[in-house]
Amino acid sequence: MRAWDFLKWPPLVDLRQNNAMVSTPRPKVAHMTSVHAATDPRIVFKECATLASAGYDVVLIAPEPPAEVPAGVRHRTVPFPRNRFERFTKTNREVLRAALEERADVYHFHDPELIWIGAVLRMRGAHVIFDVHEDIPLDIRTKPWIPPALRPGVSAVAGFVLRIMQRFFTAIVPATTSIAQTFTHRRTVVVRNYPRLEELAPADGDVPIERRPMTALYLGSVTAIRGVEQMVDAMAHPMMPQGARLLLAGPFEDDALRRRLETLNGWAHVDAPGRLAQREVPRVLARSRMGLLVLQPAASFERALPTKLFEYMACGLPVIVADFLECVQIVERFECGIVVDPRDSNQIALAMCRLFNNPQEARAMGERGRVAALDRYAWSNEARTLVGLYREIAS
């Protein structure tokens, strides 16, 4: 697609007509991402699945390879980028092309780099929702591919762009209340990234913690800033029980990180199968004794609500959590885990040993967390908020 070719396309929707979305039996929604996988839990198995269940015609525009998606959701693939430059150019152009061809009533995009596409679609008459997964200016300050000296300036520019561009969109959907506070859009609706509890129940039933393998679980992207080096190092602690294993269930940041981890003494006690299919996640959660969340100190993490915390809790796993996170309040309130300095592998190891060696205490912590998750931190409440937003837009 050449520059400005989109101007030749016919209008998508005439917003001057009342109830434009209601005029069709099944309003069409296109979720767009150039960064996230077509198996991303928030995008695909929560938001897309929820909207499909609510009667919307849902298409997911996301990079290859094709993935198994929920019933009622169609995956339209765009080329998978070989590098970041290609993602910013070729992949983004293909996302725009696919979006125009789909002629949806609502476009819901998930990456800051797609802001310009969202603005184009909005100017062409469609409703556009910007789903904000993290505090973007703060997140930029931790990006390893941006030279440290440039990060403050890039962060400031990003904040300015967000303040200006938010007015183009129909609604802003932040993942946390703290992210929402950075926007002034009149239709800013928080949709938290809580787990779908029905998807976390293992098909072969639950097993009491004391009868499970001695496995500590980390579920998510394997990156240095998420404390993977400290977790692996903890496995070499002399007090670690014989047979204890660390399961890193997620894709590695890069090959260099994996090679560095393989040089650590604790690597002999690590299993790293890579990204799990969504259907495998419940079984892994139900066969672990604890969940790890030892993010390294960073401003972008302080007020985050990591999904994996609530997944661990919902599955009855005691948690080991970094002490600087705001969500520590949840862990302390419900007494469902142990708080540690995430930079100290010794503290992490001792917390793991405590839970491995005291399965009854671990089970009690996990049960308290499960009750709290079922009562307060379930996706069902957020699903109602999301569908309510779409109905408001329709009317």
HUVENRA-V254119 format. One record per backbone hydrogen bond with DSSP energy under -0.5 kcal/mol. NH is the residue of the N-H (numbers start at 0). CO is the residue of the C=O. Records with the same first field share a line. If there is no record, write none. Layout:
NH = CO ; CO
This chain:
4 = 1
6 = 3
7 = 4
8 = 5
11 = 123
12 = 123
14 = 12
16 = 13
19 = 16
22 = 18
23 = 20
28 = 56
29 = 105
30 = 28 ; 58
31 = 107
32 = 60
39 = 36
43 = 39
44 = 39
45 = 40
46 = 41
47 = 42
48 = 43
49 = 45
50 = 46
51 = 47
52 = 48
53 = 49
54 = 51
55 = 50
56 = 26
57 = 55 ; 71
58 = 28
59 = 73
60 = 30 ; 58
61 = 59 ; 75
63 = 77
68 = 66
72 = 69
73 = 57
75 = 59 ; 73
76 = 74
77 = 61
86 = 82
87 = 83
88 = 84
90 = 85
91 = 86
92 = 88
93 = 89
94 = 90
95 = 91
96 = 92
97 = 93
98 = 94
99 = 95
100 = 96
101 = 97
102 = 98
103 = 98
104 = 27
105 = 27
106 = 126
107 = 29
108 = 106 ; 128
109 = 31
113 = 110
114 = 111
117 = 113
118 = 114
119 = 115
120 = 116
121 = 117
122 = 118
123 = 119
124 = 121
125 = 120
126 = 104
128 = 106
129 = 170
130 = 108 ; 128
131 = 129 ; 172
132 = 130
135 = 133
138 = 134
139 = 135
140 = 136 ; 137
141 = 138
142 = 139
145 = 142
146 = 144
149 = 146
150 = 146 ; 147
151 = 147
153 = 149
154 = 150
155 = 151
156 = 152
157 = 153
158 = 154
159 = 155
160 = 156
161 = 157
162 = 158
163 = 159
164 = 160
165 = 161
166 = 163
167 = 164
168 = 165
169 = 127
170 = 127
171 = 186
172 = 129
173 = 171
174 = 131
179 = 175
180 = 176
181 = 178
182 = 179
187 = 185
188 = 171 ; 186
189 = 187
190 = 173
192 = 174
193 = 191
194 = 376
196 = 194
198 = 195
199 = 196
201 = 199
204 = 201
210 = 207
211 = 208
214 = 212
215 = 244
216 = 289
217 = 246
219 = 217 ; 248
221 = 250
222 = 220
225 = 222
226 = 223
227 = 222
230 = 226
231 = 227
232 = 228
233 = 229
234 = 230 ; 231
235 = 232
236 = 233
239 = 236
243 = 240
244 = 213
245 = 268
246 = 215
247 = 245 ; 270
248 = 217 ; 246
249 = 247
252 = 221
257 = 253
258 = 254
259 = 255
260 = 256
261 = 257
262 = 259
263 = 260
266 = 263
267 = 264
268 = 265
269 = 266
270 = 245
273 = 247
279 = 276
280 = 276 ; 277
281 = 277
283 = 279
284 = 280
285 = 281
286 = 282 ; 283
287 = 284
288 = 214
289 = 214
290 = 317
291 = 216
292 = 319
295 = 224
300 = 297
301 = 297
303 = 300
308 = 305
309 = 305 ; 306
310 = 306
311 = 307
312 = 308
313 = 309
314 = 310
315 = 312
316 = 311
317 = 288
318 = 335
319 = 290
320 = 318 ; 337
321 = 292
322 = 339
324 = 321
325 = 301
327 = 324
328 = 325
329 = 326
330 = 326
331 = 327
332 = 328
333 = 329
334 = 330
335 = 330
337 = 318
339 = 320
341 = 339
343 = 340
344 = 342
347 = 343
348 = 344
349 = 345
350 = 346
351 = 347
352 = 348
353 = 349
354 = 350
355 = 351
356 = 352
357 = 353
361 = 357
362 = 358
363 = 359
364 = 360
365 = 361
366 = 362
367 = 363
368 = 364
369 = 365
370 = 366
371 = 367
372 = 368
373 = 369
374 = 370
375 = 371
376 = 371 ; 372
378 = 194
380 = 377
381 = 377
382 = 378
383 = 379
384 = 380
385 = 381
386 = 382
387 = 383
388 = 384
389 = 385
390 = 386
391 = 387
392 = 388
393 = 389
394 = 390
